[in-house]
Amino acid sequence: MKNLAFILVLACVATFFSCKDDDGSNITADLFYDQGENTAPFFDAGVHLAAARFPRSLTSSFDGQNLTKVEFYLVNTPSNCKIRIYDEGTSEQPGTQLYEADVTNTASPNAWNTHDLTETIGISNKDLWIAVEVTHNDSRNTIGCDVGPADPNGDWVLEGSEISWLSYRSFTNDLVNINWNIRGYAE
């Protein structure tokens, strides 16, 4: 009986130390707003872009380095999935698209997905937008988010044929206050 109790204690200790750290303290990314994955909002069928804007106040710390990979969390797999990176635009609209990659074939559900850029993007003292584009054939929750509260730059969304980006807070009439699980790595 003592051996069974000892085995149960060891199993509990092993489980405790192997659980993921949801408080965000294990994040190694250079550019991010989220504090770990929590859930994903449902979007209707169509094309949706979720983005994080990293203003020059953050990117200036990495001036002269390169954005080399992007990491994002998916709850469910979308029909199509792309990474898009944009240059500085305005505080509410990205500039010129610098990079696009179709990552549909490597996208995994309930997981952090990492994409190594095939072309590095130079980071300078200006804004950088990192976006994940998801296409749904039906209503589905795909791109992950944290529990918030939202950083003013961590929850941008663009819907289908719309031309204006909105914060997800505005998109939901201030009902949802989150940051997208989108991260960038500099070298």
N, C-alpha and C positions, 0 to 999 in steps of 0.2 A: 504494500500500500504506500510506503514511503517513496518507493521508486516512481509510482504513478503520480504522486503529488509533486515530486521533483521534476518530472517530465512536463507536467502542466505548467509549473512555474517557469521553466526554461522556454516553453512554447509562448507563454505570455510575454516574457522579456524579448524574445526574438521578434514577435509580432509588433511590439511597441517600437523597437528600433528600426524595423523595416517599413513602417508606415511612411507615406509621403508627407512632406512638410508643407502644409497648406498656408502657412503664414508668410510665405514669400522669402524667407531668410536664406533659402538655398538657391536663389536665382543668380546665375552667373552672367547673364546678358548685360550688355553695355547700355542699350537703349530699350527701355520698357516702362510701362506704367502699372501693369497688373501686379497683383500680389498672389498669384497662383490661380489655378483653374477652379471653377465652381460649377458652371452650367453653360448653356448656350440658348439665346433667345430663338424663338421660332420665326422664320421668315416664310412668306408665301412663295409659290412657284415663281421663278424668274432669276434675274441676275442681281446680286447684292455685293457691294464692296464695303468691307470694314477696314478702317485705317487708324493708325496712330501718327500724329504729327509731332516731330521732334524739332522744336524751335532752336534757333542759333544759340540760345542760352545753354542748351544741352549739347549740341553738336560741336560747339567751339572747343570743348574738352577733348575731342577726338580729331581736331583739325590736322590734316596731313595723313591720317590713317584711312583705311578702306573698310566699307561695309562688306563683309565676306560671307555672312550667312544670316538667314531669317528663320525664326522658330515661331510656330503657332500651334494652338491647341484646337483639335476638332473633336466634337462630341459624336456626331454622325458624319458619314462621308457624303459630300455633295456629288451631284452628277458631274460637275466640272469644278476644278479648283486651280487658281492661278495666284502667283505672287506678282505684285506690281510695286515698283518703287518710283517715287516722283521727286522732282527737284522742288526748290522753294517756289511757292506761289504767293498766296496771301495767307492771312491767319485763318481763313475759312475755306480755302480752295487750293489744292496742290497745283504745282507748276507742271512743267514738261515731264512726260514719262521717261524715266531713265532706264528701266529694266522691266521685263516681263518674262515669266517662265510658267509653263503649264506643269503643275505638279499633281495632276489628277491621278496618274498611275502609281504614285508613291504615297498618296494620302491615306492615312490610317485613322480609323475611328477610336475614340476614347484614348487619345494619345497626343503627346507633343510630337509635332512633325517638324523636321529640320530640313531646310533647303540650302545647300551650299551654292552661292551665286556662281554662275559660269563666267561672269564678267564682274570684276570688283567695281564697286561704286566708290569714288573718292568722297571723303567726308571733309567738308570745309566749314567755314564759319557762316553757314546759312541753313535754313530749314530743310528737313528731309522727311518725306512721308513714306511709310511702309504700309502696304495694303494687302489684304487677302480677298480675292474675288471668288465668290461661290455662286454656282448656278444650281437651282433646284428644279426638279420636275414636279414636285409637290411641296406642300408645307412641311418644313423640316427645320430642326435645330442643328446647326453645324459649327459655326465659328464660336469658340469658347470665350468666356469672359469671367472676370472675378466678381466679388460681391460688392465692389465699390468701396468708398465713394469715387465717383469719376473724377479724373484729372481733366481739366478743360481740353486737353489734347489727346486723350486716350480713348475716345469713343466716337470717332467720326464714321458716318455711314453715307453711302450713295446708293440709291435704289434704281435699278433698271435703267429706264430712259431718262431719268431726272438729270438735270445738269448742275444742281446745287447740292453741295454736301451739307449735312446737318450733324449736330451732335446727336448721339443716340438718345440723350435726355430730351432734346427737342423733338426728335422723331416719335418718342413715346409720350409726349406732353408731360415730361418730368415724372413719369411713373417708374422708369427704370434708370438706375444710376450706377453704371458699371464701367470697367475698362476692358478693352479687347485683350485677349491672350495673344499678343503680337510682340515679338522681341527681335532686336537687331544686335549683331555682334561685330565689333570693330577689331582690326589688327593693324 
